Amino acid sequence: MKLSIFFFLFLIPCICLSDKLFLNEKIQKNFEQKYIKNEKSFSSGSMGIGLVRSFETKGKKICIYNTVKEQIKKSLNLKLTLDCPLTLDN
């Protein structure tokens, strides 16, 4: 009896709402399919430092770099540049 009450009160709502829990992930994938173009991944230098990913979205070139402390995202005008610099110094 207690098991059936537990089943109806806890497990059934979890099963019914499981697709709602992953909605953010679906939105992210949908956004990437629509707006991200020309995505490239790079093998970064020693210890994973340097340019790791670049892509184009809404007239901008986005460059993602790994540094020792953090990950840095740099936005460039697509009309002015076609490629991301390999390091942040450039």
FENBELNOR-V858672 format. One record per residue. N is the residue number from 1. RES is the residue in one small letter. BURIAL is # if it has 16 or more other C-alpha atoms within 10 Angstrom, else .. Layout:
# FENBELNOR-V858672
n->{N;N}
res->{RES;RES}
burial->{BURIAL;BURIAL}
This chain:
# FENBELNOR-V858672
n->{1;2;3;4;5;6;7;8;9;10;11;12;13;14;15;16;17;18;19;20;21;22;23;24;25;26;27;28;29;30;31;32;33;34;35;36;37;38;39;40;41;42;43;44;45;46;47;48;49;50;51;52;53;54;55;56;57;58;59;60;61;62;63;64;65;66;67;68;69;70;71;72;73;74;75;76;77;78;79;80;81;82;83;84;85;86;87;88;89;90}
res->{m;k;l;s;i;f;f;f;l;f;l;i;p;c;i;c;l;s;d;k;l;f;l;n;e;k;i;q;k;n;f;e;q;k;y;i;k;n;e;k;s;f;s;s;g;s;m;g;i;g;l;v;r;s;f;e;t;k;g;k;k;i;c;i;y;n;t;v;k;e;q;i;k;k;s;l;n;l;k;l;t;l;d;c;p;l;t;l;d;n}
burial->{.;.;.;.;.;.;.;.;.;.;.;.;.;.;.;.;.;.;.;.;.;.;.;.;.;.;.;.;.;.;.;.;.;.;.;#;.;.;.;.;.;.;.;#;.;.;.;.;#;#;#;#;#;#;#;#;#;.;.;#;#;#;#;#;#;#;.;.;.;.;.;.;.;.;.;#;.;.;.;.;.;.;.;#;.;.;.;.;.;.}
